[in-house]
Amino acid sequence: MYVNATVDHQKSAVNHAVANTEAPASTRTHRQFPAVPWLDTAIVGAGIGGCLLAYRLARRRERAGEFRPERVALFERTHRVGGRLWSVPMADGLHADLGAMRLHRGLRQVLDVVHEAGLTPDLVPFDFGRPENPVHVRGVSLRLRQLTDPVGLPYDLADDERGLSPGDLVLRAANTLVPGFTELRRSHHEALERGDAHRAARAATEFRRRCDQAVVGGVPLRQSAYAEALRAVLGAEAVALLHDTGGYDIGSSGENAAEQLGILFRTPPHAEYVTLRHGMQSLPRALCDRFTAAGGGLRLGHRLLRVDRVTPGDPGHAPPDGTAPSGPVRYRLTFALEDPEGRVTGQHSHVHARTVVLALPQGPLLRLDQDGLPFTPRLRADLAAVEAVPAHKLFLLYRTAWWQRLGITRGRGTTDLPLRQLWYGGTCPPPGPARAEGPALLLAAYPSGPATRTWDALRAPGAKAEHAHRLLARMHGLPHLEPPLSALAQDWNSAPHDGAWHVWRPGHDPGTVAPRVRTPLPGEAVHIVSDCWTPDPGSVEGVVAGAEAVLAERWGV
């Protein structure tokens, strides 16, 4: 039996987070939105990309003595800031990251932004795989350290694959597909550590050249799916081992093989992972707070419907004296207003701006009116170069950290059960020393891809929590495990979302597509900022890099 604190986020993902944020009360009430004047810059989407753009513009113009707060505004459909960075307080200082939950020390652009936001002291270690953590596959319970021991491993690996860890198997595949992969990767990251940008760039260029030359079964690597590439160079049982123990559905992955290897190439060989003490959402919040403190405008509950070009004679082309930025206003944005629960109010708002930045992922962009800006056949094809990956997250709050009795402290466990991944202690280490008693948080299920189908069928309140609890009891051999106190679930494929992250489809090259997406209409001041169309889709680094590129190309920042 679950207490009333159990939350079904599929019913209303917004309500719980709104009730547990540090946002001012004025942003959580039904209210009449103030009129928005003619703008210099309208930024749509208050995720990390939109918040970073708004903050950087405010800082740049303040320094130049030209910032007019009424001329820059940040618009957001929901009634919170953060997008797919979403941290919800649970109990006793515990936070649950429903979205992105970690960084590694090699992500220099993001760490620079963390420093700018004043959050470097909040960076704390994020444990990933620990030798003592469990791996439950094919009905057998193991510890991570046992995956290199063929005895007891329920996989019939080839002779030359036995004794290799899953990580070693991935590197063997990478070196077979792209000869010299490991050495190029090592050279690249050693150069970055020494500050030798030229050597690092040479290694990255050579890696891309070899990727472009690589062929899998007569098909160029870039046109191959990652799962197909793995099956071409590893045995079927080795691929199954990677799929079952890795937490992600590698065996059915349709993502671009070259781009998946590119993500591995850019990840340091011995990556050190970190997170933010109060959740990853604290980063966009801090940036947005600095923007609004400078006088910038934040408009919540604004869902963009379309963008149009303003023509001479249009009422928005020449606004009243003293209210507009210098030069004619070029674009008109039409918004529908929504209340904190995502319901349309029937009200609409028109905003005029000289520059428009759409800081949005694939789904919201494709739901804009396609006869408006910035859509062209070329842009539609580029937007379709990536596909969304569904994912669920389910957090369970237990009375005590029962896993400590099994010798488990923190970090990840994996399984081929529908739970797929679980993080002991949740995703954000609580403040202070480790506690032997008191509420303890567990990221109990983190399925993605086809593994989400089990959870899609569980719609009744509490059904997900009950199913996850039963699977946890089976996985850990604890048939009498005490039920959790409460649960928190998020389905990233339910409205207003279309997926947790995106991957490149085979046959597409980010180096070609990304610049076109950032500025889809040459000569127009309409830009797109998103992690989706970057070399690292789904990452905070990807969206930060995209925002930095638009700032440099449009404003010289």
Beta strands, then each sheet from edge to edge (+ up, - down):
strand 1: 39-44
strand 2: 72-76
strand 3: 87-89
strand 4: 95-97
strand 5: 103-104
strand 6: 123-125
strand 7: 134-137
strand 8: 140-143
strand 9: 215-216
strand 10: 219-220
strand 11: 273-276
strand 12: 297-300
strand 13: 302-309
strand 14: 331-338
strand 15: 344-358
strand 16: 386-389
strand 17: 392-398
strand 18: 411-415
strand 19: 421-424
strand 20: 440-445
strand 21: 486-491
strand 22: 501-504
strand 23: 526-528
sheet 1: 12+ 2+ 1+ 15+ 14- 13+
sheet 2: 12+ 2+ 1+ 15+ 23+
sheet 3: 3+ 4-
sheet 4: 5+ 11- 6+
sheet 5: 8+ 7- 18- 19+ 20- 17+ 21-
sheet 6: 9+ 10-
sheet 7: 16+ 22-
end
